[in-house]
């Protein structure tokens, strides 16, 4: 990782650079073209980052004034903890930033934020075919053994 890489909270001025990262993340998971997210969801997601009443947060990795990656995370209640649990929801880096420690730096920044918030754990999920990301995840966390079930409406 470059010594000039900075991980910081997102700022309103980041909008133009955040959007292509967000779109790249969504395209990676098949949410592009005809299956793209409704633009209202993107607008609402963006606004949530700046609303103190929302539990949703965003960090960006920046180098030389250019955003190389993003991470979105949120806190929620749990029946097994008094303190809020941290869910790392979205993590994405530009292709050319991969393998340079950007993803690791973003995850570590979420860990630091969660510790500061008194959260006892951070968790996330990824698609079973995301082998590249899992090589990193296997180094910075442990697999829980749980599978995700869902019902879409």
Secondary structure as GFF3:
##gff-version 3
##sequence-region A 1 153
A	DSSP	beta_strand	6	9	.	.	.	ID=ss1
A	DSSP	three_ten_helix	12	14	.	.	.	ID=ss2
A	DSSP	alpha_helix	15	28	.	.	.	ID=ss3
A	DSSP	three_ten_helix	33	35	.	.	.	ID=ss4
A	DSSP	alpha_helix	39	48	.	.	.	ID=ss5
A	DSSP	beta_strand	56	63	.	.	.	ID=ss6
A	DSSP	beta_strand	66	78	.	.	.	ID=ss7
A	DSSP	beta_strand	81	93	.	.	.	ID=ss8
A	DSSP	three_ten_helix	95	97	.	.	.	ID=ss9
A	DSSP	alpha_helix	102	116	.	.	.	ID=ss10
A	DSSP	beta_strand	122	123	.	.	.	ID=ss11
A	DSSP	alpha_helix	131	140	.	.	.	ID=ss12
###
